[in-house]
Amino acid sequence: MEIIRTERLVLREFEEADWRAAHSYGSNPEVVRYMDWGPNTEEDTKKFIQRTIASQKGQPRKTYTLAIVLKPENRLIGG
């Protein structure tokens, strides 16, 4: 998939190394307050990243879960 860039954000595929940053927001009760998941344990977050990466290889691909990165700081802020 092609990377999508705006002035402030980058939308890209999730990578294994993203699990720590994803866990920082996915384990925060205030962040996930209105979500149908979470707060996540480290294991939950690692499994999410693994499932997301596996889905990237689907043929035909059925789901698109993209990492949202704050461009100036190159910091993962969501998905």
Backbone hydrogen bonds, N-H to C=O, Kabsch-Sander energy under -0.5 kcal/mol:
donor,donor_aa,acceptor,acceptor_aa,energy
4,I,11,L,-2.5
6,T,9,L,-3.0
10,V,69,V,-2.1
11,L,4,I,-3.2
12,R,10,V,-0.5
12,R,67,A,-1.9
14,F,65,T,-0.6
18,D,15,E,-2.1
19,W,16,E,-1.7
22,A,18,D,-2.8
23,H,19,W,-2.4
24,S,20,R,-1.7
25,Y,21,A,-1.1
26,G,22,A,-2.8
27,S,23,H,-1.8
28,N,25,Y,-0.9
31,V,28,N,-0.5
32,V,28,N,-2.0
35,M,32,V,-1.9
40,N,26,G,-2.8
45,T,41,T,-2.2
46,K,42,E,-2.6
47,K,43,E,-2.4
48,F,44,D,-2.3
49,I,45,T,-2.4
50,Q,46,K,-2.4
51,R,47,K,-2.9
52,T,48,F,-2.6
53,I,49,I,-2.5
54,A,50,Q,-2.3
55,S,51,R,-2.3
56,Q,52,T,-1.0
57,K,53,I,-0.5
57,K,54,A,-1.3
58,G,55,S,-1.2
66,L,64,Y,-0.6
66,L,79,G,-0.6
67,A,12,R,-3.4
68,I,78,G,-3.1
69,V,10,V,-2.8
69,V,67,A,-0.6
70,L,75,R,-3.2
71,K,8,R,-2.8
71,K,69,V,-0.7
73,E,70,L,-0.5
74,N,70,L,-1.3
74,N,71,K,-0.7
75,R,70,L,-1.5
77,I,68,I,-3.2
78,G,68,I,-1.2
